[in-house]
């Protein structure tokens, strides 16, 4: 069990790594590995490979980003189609209005 001093020390190590310019995930990983080595010893590093592989081998974590990507692609395609049809309709309507306006001026 980690005491309060160890947790505060790890938090400041993580903040220091982020202040240096590391990304948040890498700073958290480095702090976690360092804390595990201090509190559990070096043999705990042998279990990291299997744990990371088990998490990354889950297909649910693959389907969620692909579902978001599919939604984004469909949104872009829908916007392109709506913009194209809006341009077609608006150009036709504006041409008809301009033609009607010219025709009405001749009779005035």
MARBA-3410 file (N, C-alpha, C, O; in Angstrom, 1 decimal):
108
0.8,-1.2,0.0,0.0,0.0,0.0,0.9,1.2,0.0,1.8,1.3,0.8 ~ 0.6,2.2,-0.9,1.4,3.4,-1.0,0.9,4.4,0.1,-0.3,4.6,0.2 ~ 1.9,5.0,0.7,1.5,6.0,1.7,1.3,7.3,1.1,1.5,7.5,-0.1 ~ 0.9,8.3,1.8,0.6,9.6,1.3,1.8,10.3,0.7,1.7,11.0,-0.3 ~ 2.9,10.2,1.4,4.2,10.8,0.9,4.6,10.2,-0.4,5.0,11.0,-1.3
4.5,8.9,-0.6,4.8,8.3,-1.9,3.9,8.8,-3.0,4.3,9.0,-4.1 ~ 2.6,8.9,-2.7,1.7,9.4,-3.7,1.9,10.8,-4.1,1.9,11.2,-5.3 ~ 2.2,11.7,-3.2,2.6,13.1,-3.5,3.9,13.1,-4.2,4.0,13.9,-5.2 ~ 4.8,12.3,-3.9,6.1,12.3,-4.6,5.9,11.9,-6.0,6.5,12.5,-7.0 ~ 5.1,10.8,-6.3,4.8,10.4,-7.6,4.0,11.4,-8.4,4.3,11.6,-9.6
3.1,12.1,-7.8,2.4,13.2,-8.5,3.3,14.3,-8.9,3.2,14.8,-10.0 ~ 4.3,14.7,-8.1,5.2,15.7,-8.5,6.2,15.3,-9.5,6.6,16.1,-10.4 ~ 6.5,14.0,-9.5,7.4,13.4,-10.6,6.6,13.5,-11.9,7.1,13.9,-12.9 ~ 5.3,13.2,-11.9,4.5,13.2,-13.1,4.4,14.6,-13.6,4.5,14.9,-14.8 ~ 4.1,15.6,-12.7,4.0,17.0,-13.1,5.3,17.5,-13.7,5.3,18.3,-14.6
6.5,17.1,-13.1,7.8,17.4,-13.6,8.0,16.9,-15.0,8.6,17.6,-15.8 ~ 7.6,15.7,-15.2,7.8,15.1,-16.6,6.9,15.8,-17.6,7.3,16.0,-18.7 ~ 5.7,16.2,-17.2,4.9,17.0,-18.1,5.4,18.4,-18.3,5.3,18.9,-19.4 ~ 6.0,19.0,-17.3,6.6,20.3,-17.4,7.8,20.3,-18.4,8.0,21.2,-19.1 ~ 8.5,19.2,-18.4,9.7,19.0,-19.3,9.2,18.9,-20.7,9.9,19.3,-21.6
8.0,18.4,-21.0,7.5,18.4,-22.3,7.0,17.0,-22.8,6.6,16.9,-23.9 ~ 7.0,16.0,-21.9,6.5,14.7,-22.2,4.9,14.8,-22.3,4.3,15.6,-21.7 ~ 4.4,13.9,-23.1,2.9,13.8,-23.2,2.4,13.3,-21.9,3.1,12.6,-21.2 ~ 1.1,13.5,-21.7,0.5,13.2,-20.4,0.5,11.6,-20.2,0.8,11.2,-19.2 ~ 0.2,10.9,-21.3,0.1,9.4,-21.2,1.5,8.8,-20.9,1.6,7.9,-20.1
2.5,9.4,-21.5,3.9,8.9,-21.3,4.4,9.2,-19.9,5.0,8.4,-19.2 ~ 4.0,10.4,-19.4,4.4,10.8,-18.1,3.7,9.9,-17.0,4.3,9.6,-16.0 ~ 2.4,9.6,-17.3,1.7,8.7,-16.3,2.3,7.3,-16.4,2.4,6.7,-15.3 ~ 2.7,6.8,-17.6,3.3,5.5,-17.7,4.6,5.4,-17.0,4.9,4.5,-16.3 ~ 5.4,6.4,-17.2,6.7,6.5,-16.5,6.6,6.5,-15.0,7.3,5.9,-14.3
5.7,7.3,-14.6,5.5,7.4,-13.1,4.9,6.1,-12.5,5.4,5.7,-11.5 ~ 4.0,5.4,-13.3,3.5,4.2,-12.8,4.6,3.1,-12.8,4.6,2.3,-11.9 ~ 5.4,3.0,-13.8,6.5,2.0,-13.9,7.5,2.3,-12.8,7.9,1.3,-12.1 ~ 7.9,3.5,-12.6,8.8,3.9,-11.5,8.2,3.5,-10.1,8.9,3.0,-9.3 ~ 6.9,3.8,-9.9,6.3,3.5,-8.6,6.2,2.0,-8.4,6.4,1.5,-7.3
5.9,1.3,-9.5,5.8,-0.2,-9.3,7.2,-0.8,-9.0,7.3,-1.7,-8.3 ~ 8.2,-0.3,-9.7,9.6,-0.8,-9.4,10.0,-0.5,-8.0,10.6,-1.3,-7.3 ~ 9.6,0.7,-7.4,10.0,1.0,-6.1,9.2,0.2,-5.0,9.8,-0.3,-4.1 ~ 7.9,0.0,-5.2,7.1,-0.6,-4.2,7.0,-2.1,-4.4,6.9,-2.8,-3.4 ~ 7.1,-2.7,-5.6,6.9,-4.1,-5.8,8.2,-4.8,-6.2,8.3,-6.0,-6.1
9.2,-4.0,-6.7,10.5,-4.6,-7.1,10.5,-4.8,-8.6,9.5,-4.7,-9.3 ~ 11.7,-5.2,-9.1,11.8,-5.3,-10.6,11.1,-6.5,-11.2,10.7,-6.4,-12.4 ~ 10.7,-7.5,-10.5,10.0,-8.6,-11.2,8.6,-8.2,-11.7,8.0,-8.9,-12.5 ~ 8.1,-7.1,-11.2,6.7,-6.6,-11.6,6.8,-6.2,-13.1,5.8,-6.2,-13.8 ~ 8.0,-5.8,-13.6,8.1,-5.4,-15.0,7.8,-6.5,-15.9,7.5,-6.3,-17.1
8.0,-7.8,-15.5,7.8,-8.9,-16.4,6.3,-9.1,-16.7,5.9,-9.6,-17.8 ~ 5.4,-8.6,-15.8,4.0,-8.7,-16.1,3.4,-7.6,-17.0,2.3,-7.7,-17.4 ~ 4.2,-6.5,-17.2,3.7,-5.4,-18.0,3.4,-5.8,-19.4,2.4,-5.4,-20.0 ~ 4.2,-6.7,-20.0,4.0,-7.1,-21.4,2.7,-7.8,-21.6,2.0,-7.5,-22.6 ~ 2.4,-8.8,-20.8,1.2,-9.6,-20.9,0.0,-8.7,-20.6,-1.1,-8.9,-21.2
0.1,-7.8,-19.6,-1.0,-7.0,-19.3,-1.4,-6.0,-20.4,-2.5,-5.8,-20.8 ~ -0.3,-5.4,-21.0,-0.6,-4.5,-22.1,-1.1,-5.2,-23.3,-2.0,-4.7,-24.0 ~ -0.6,-6.4,-23.6,-1.1,-7.2,-24.7,-2.6,-7.6,-24.5,-3.4,-7.6,-25.5 ~ -2.9,-7.9,-23.3,-4.3,-8.3,-23.0,-5.3,-7.2,-23.2,-6.4,-7.3,-23.7 ~ -4.8,-6.0,-22.9,-5.7,-4.8,-23.0,-5.8,-4.4,-24.5,-6.9,-4.1,-24.9
-4.7,-4.4,-25.2,-4.8,-4.0,-26.6,-5.4,-5.1,-27.5,-5.7,-4.7,-28.7 ~ -5.5,-6.3,-27.1,-6.1,-7.3,-27.9,-7.6,-7.4,-27.8,-8.2,-8.2,-28.5 ~ -8.2,-6.5,-27.1,-9.6,-6.5,-26.9,-10.2,-5.8,-28.1,-9.9,-4.6,-28.4 ~ -11.1,-6.4,-28.8,-11.7,-5.9,-30.1,-12.7,-4.8,-29.8,-13.0,-4.0,-30.7 ~ -13.2,-4.7,-28.6,-14.1,-3.6,-28.3,-13.4,-2.2,-28.4,-14.0,-1.2,-28.8
-12.1,-2.2,-28.0,-11.3,-1.0,-28.1,-11.0,-0.6,-29.6,-10.7,0.5,-29.9 ~ -11.2,-1.5,-30.5,-11.0,-1.3,-31.9,-12.3,-0.8,-32.5,-12.3,0.1,-33.4 ~ -13.4,-1.3,-32.1,-14.7,-0.9,-32.8,-15.2,0.5,-32.4,-15.8,1.1,-33.3 ~ -14.9,1.0,-31.2,-15.4,2.3,-30.8,-14.7,3.4,-31.7,-15.5,4.2,-32.2 ~ -13.4,3.5,-31.8,-12.8,4.5,-32.7,-13.2,4.3,-34.2,-13.4,5.3,-34.9
-13.4,3.1,-34.7,-13.8,2.9,-36.0,-15.3,3.4,-36.2,-15.6,3.9,-37.3 ~ -16.1,3.2,-35.2,-17.5,3.7,-35.3,-17.5,5.2,-35.3,-18.3,5.8,-36.1 ~ -16.7,5.8,-34.6,-16.6,7.3,-34.6,-16.1,7.8,-35.9,-16.6,8.8,-36.5 ~ -15.1,7.1,-36.5,-14.6,7.4,-37.8,-15.6,7.3,-38.9,-15.7,8.1,-39.8 ~ -16.4,6.2,-38.8,-17.5,6.0,-39.8,-18.5,7.1,-39.7,-19.0,7.6,-40.7
-18.9,7.5,-38.5,-19.8,8.6,-38.3,-19.3,9.9,-38.9,-20.0,10.7,-39.5 ~ -18.0,10.2,-38.7,-17.4,11.4,-39.3,-17.3,11.4,-40.8,-17.6,12.4,-41.4 ~ -17.0,10.2,-41.4,-17.0,10.1,-42.8,-18.5,10.3,-43.4,-18.6,11.0,-44.4 ~ -19.4,9.7,-42.7,-20.8,9.9,-43.2,-21.3,11.3,-43.1,-22.0,11.8,-43.9 ~ -20.8,12.0,-42.0,-21.2,13.4,-41.8,-20.6,14.3,-42.9,-21.3,15.2,-43.4
-19.4,14.1,-43.3,-18.7,14.8,-44.3,-19.4,14.6,-45.6,-19.7,15.5,-46.4 ~ -19.7,13.3,-46.0,-20.4,13.0,-47.2,-21.8,13.7,-47.3,-22.2,14.2,-48.3 ~ -22.5,13.6,-46.1,-23.8,14.2,-46.1,-23.8,15.7,-46.3,-24.6,16.3,-47.0 ~ -22.8,16.4,-45.6,-22.6,17.8,-45.8,-22.3,18.1,-47.3,-22.8,19.1,-47.8 ~ -21.4,17.4,-47.9,-21.1,17.6,-49.3,-22.3,17.5,-50.2,-22.5,18.3,-51.1
-23.1,16.4,-50.0,-24.3,16.3,-50.8,-25.3,17.4,-50.6,-25.9,17.9,-51.5 ~ -25.5,17.8,-49.3,-26.5,18.9,-49.0,-26.0,20.2,-49.6,-26.8,21.0,-50.1 ~ -24.7,20.4,-49.5,-24.1,21.7,-50.0,-24.3,21.7,-51.5,-24.6,22.7,-52.1 ~ -24.1,20.6,-52.2,-24.2,20.5,-53.6,-25.7,20.7,-54.0,-25.9,21.5,-55.0 ~ -26.6,20.1,-53.4,-28.0,20.3,-53.7,-28.5,21.7,-53.4,-29.3,22.2,-54.1
-28.0,22.2,-52.3,-28.3,23.6,-51.9,-27.8,24.6,-53.0,-28.5,25.5,-53.3 ~ -26.6,24.3,-53.5,-26.1,25.2,-54.5,-26.9,25.1,-55.8,-27.2,26.1,-56.4 ~ -27.3,23.9,-56.1,-28.1,23.7,-57.3,-29.5,24.3,-57.2,-30.0,25.0,-58.1 ~ -30.2,24.1,-56.0,-31.5,24.7,-55.8,-31.4,26.2,-55.7,-32.2,26.9,-56.3 ~ -30.4,26.7,-55.0,-30.3,28.2,-54.8,-30.0,28.9,-56.1,-30.5,30.0,-56.4
-29.1,28.3,-56.9,-28.7,28.9,-58.2,-30.0,28.9,-59.1,-30.2,29.9,-59.8 ~ -30.7,27.9,-59.1,-31.9,27.8,-60.0,-32.9,28.8,-59.5,-33.5,29.5,-60.3 ~ -33.1,28.9,-58.2,-34.1,29.9,-57.6,-33.7,31.3,-57.9,-34.5,32.1,-58.3 ~ -32.4,31.6,-57.7,-31.9,32.9,-58.0,-32.0,33.3,-59.4,-32.3,34.5,-59.7 ~ -31.7,32.4,-60.3,-31.9,32.7,-61.8,-33.3,33.0,-62.1,-33.6,33.9,-62.9
-34.2,32.2,-61.5,-35.6,32.4,-61.8,-36.1,33.8,-61.2,-36.9,34.5,-61.9 ~ -35.6,34.1,-60.1,-36.0,35.4,-59.5,-35.4,36.6,-60.3,-36.1,37.6,-60.5 ~ -34.2,36.4,-60.7,-33.6,37.5,-61.6,-34.3,37.6,-62.9,-34.6,38.7,-63.4 ~ -34.7,36.5,-63.5,-35.4,36.5,-64.7,-36.8,37.2,-64.5,-37.3,38.0,-65.4 ~ -37.5,36.8,-63.4,-38.8,37.4,-63.1,-38.7,38.9,-62.9,-39.5,39.7,-63.3
-37.6,39.3,-62.2,-37.4,40.7,-61.9,-37.2,41.5,-63.2,-37.7,42.6,-63.3 ~ -36.5,40.9,-64.1,-36.2,41.6,-65.4,-37.5,41.7,-66.2,-37.8,42.7,-66.8 ~ -38.3,40.6,-66.1,-39.5,40.6,-66.9,-40.5,41.6,-66.3,-41.2,42.3,-67.0 ~ -40.5,41.8,-65.0,-41.5,42.7,-64.3,-41.1,44.1,-64.6,-41.9,45.0,-64.7 ~ -39.8,44.4,-64.7,-39.4,45.8,-65.0,-39.8,46.3,-66.4,-40.0,47.5,-66.6
-39.9,45.4,-67.3,-40.2,45.8,-68.7,-41.7,46.3,-68.7,-42.0,47.2,-69.5 ~ -42.5,45.7,-67.9,-43.9,46.1,-67.9,-44.2,47.4,-67.0,-45.3,47.9,-67.1 ~ -43.3,47.8,-66.2,-43.5,49.0,-65.4,-43.3,50.2,-66.1,-43.5,51.3,-65.5
END
